[in-house]
Structure formats: structure tokens, C-alpha cells
Amino acid sequence: MMKVKSKRPPQRTCIACRQVKEKRDLIRLVSTENGIAEIDVFAEKSGRGAYLCPKRTCWELALRKNRLDYALRTRLRDDNRQNLLEYIYNLEES
């Protein structure tokens, strides 16, 4: 008889707080071809990705210290940064 190994869920690291969590507990951001960072809700878009906790402090840290720029290997525009901050503010209200 063969033993069946239980498959562990994939884990990712938040680029701000550096905590390792399950992939489904983090929010994925992906860099598009034109250098804009988009939120990838279903984690299906192709491109360079980074993960953040759904906490305001992580998002502010990642945007303030340019960690998101480094992780996505791009330079975010100011309007793109503002859109990402608005997303997390709206997420926390609901």
C-alpha cells in the first residue's frame, strides 16, 4: 500500500510585513505590459506578481517605501499609487 501525501496549500510572502501566509489570504498585484500595477483578484493574470496582506498598514508601507516598485520591477506612477490606496480604503470599509 502506498501512502498518500496530503497536499499543502501554496504559501506566499507579503512584501511589506514579510509574513508567510496561504496564497488565498493575500491579495496579488500584477504588473501589466505598460507598467501599471493592477489587483489580480483571481490570481490568473500573467505577468510579474507580488502579494500583500489585506491590511492598510502593509499597503501603505509597500507604497511608501517603494517595495511594490521593487517587487514588480517597475516604476509606479502617482495616479496608479493613489488608485491602489483607494482600493484598500474601500476594502476595509466593507
C-alpha positions, 0 to 999 in steps of 0.5 A: 500500500502506498501512502498518500501525501496530503497536499499543502496549500501554496504559501506566499510572502507579503512584501511589506510585513514579510509574513508567510501566509496561504496564497488565498489570504493575500491579495496579488498585484500584477504588473501589466505590459505598460507598467501599471500595477493592477489587483489580480483578484483571481490570481490568473493574470500573467505577468510579474506578481507580488502579494500583500496582506489585506491590511492598510498598514502593509499597503501603505508601507509597500507604497511608501517605501517603494517595495511594490516598485521593487517587487514588480520591477517597475516604476509606479506612477502617482495616479496608479499609487493613489488608485491602489490606496483607494482600493484598500480604503474601500476594502476595509470599509466593507 
